[in-house]
Amino acid sequence: MRELIDRLERERIFAPTELEALLACDDNYLFQRARTVRESVFGSRIYLRGLIEFTNHCKNDCYYCGLRRGNSDARRYRMTKEQILACCAGGYALGLHTFVLQGGEDPYYTDGLLADIVHGIKAAYPDCAVTLSLGERGHESLKLLREAGADRYLLRQETSNAAHYAILHPPEMSLSARQKCLWDLKQVGYQVGCGFMVGSPGQTLGHIAEDLLFIKELDPEMVGIGPFIPHASTPFAGEKPGDLRLVLNAIAILRLMKPNLLLPATTALGTIHETGYELGILAGANVVMPNLTPAEVRENYLLYDNKNRMEVGAVHRRLGAIGCEIEISKGDYFDV
């Protein structure tokens, strides 16, 4: 197995069966090599992005998501431009220089309204990056938001297998449309983030290997990987959460495949294990997203149950304890 790990580090690409073997690996040497590779590119720096969950309305009915339109138990909210800018002001005062605007696919936020919000953030904080995570949007919409000043866009494909995608989503949604949006994002000029859940219903190691190969082909700047966690008001309420070890293995493999990736230790990872953030960093991740969403609404933004958010102060304490240097700059992606 160690020979396989060393070869992936050298060659950065594998056949699906070899990726499956590494995903099932139980040798911590995989994490050691991933950390070494990360440190060769980024040193001990871990990048912070301030997360603003500004709407929990969504037009979609994805079977795994607590924001799904069919969830009548959800307490819905929307934030105004002024509220979003206030979150940015608080984050900037804490030293953050990237703001991630995340929400469901909410038609209330038209292209014009979103462009105005993005422009307002960039005007107030020209030394900061704006990342959007708004689901699928058309090419012209993405172009308009890019021209308004958005720098990055996060859109998880969730799976790269069409049959598996159909297990997770209603018939009106398709993997081909999701992947087209990712390619559109690259064409428009965003720094692009994709990603997937580990342990979602129906997923196999082969599906994860397909995801890793799709990521290699797409060549994004960022990849978000976290465990599936069930939500009580979804069709998958009774399913088990994703396996911690498998999530960490996938992070480490991606670090070896693409050394300069921006790889977050996700909130979901911090939810399934009390030291999940630290374990993600020790497996090769290099981004953490502390939460800037106002306290009065943040408990209503529940993609899954028992969400464990982390504040900026806690990030400094916990990651400092494992020898990390917190980097608060906007931390642009770069080639190596």
Secondary structure, 3 states (H helix, E strand, C coil): CHHHHHHHHHHCCCCHHHHHHHHCCCCCHHHHHHHHHHHHHHCCEEEECEEEEEECCCCCCCCCCCCCCCCCCCCCCECCHHHHHHHHHHHHHCCCCEEEEEECCCCCCCHHHHHHHHHHHHHHCCCCEEEEECCCCCHHHHHHHHHHCCCEEECCCECCCHHHHHHHCCCCCCHHHHHHHHHHHHHHCCEEEEEEEECCCCCCHHHHHHHHHHHHHHCCCEEEEEECCCCCCCCCCCCCCCCHHHHHHHHHHHHHHCCCCECECCHHHHHHCCCHHHHHHHCCCCEECCECCCHHHHCCCCCCCCCCCCCHHHHHHHHHCCCCEEECCCCCCCCC
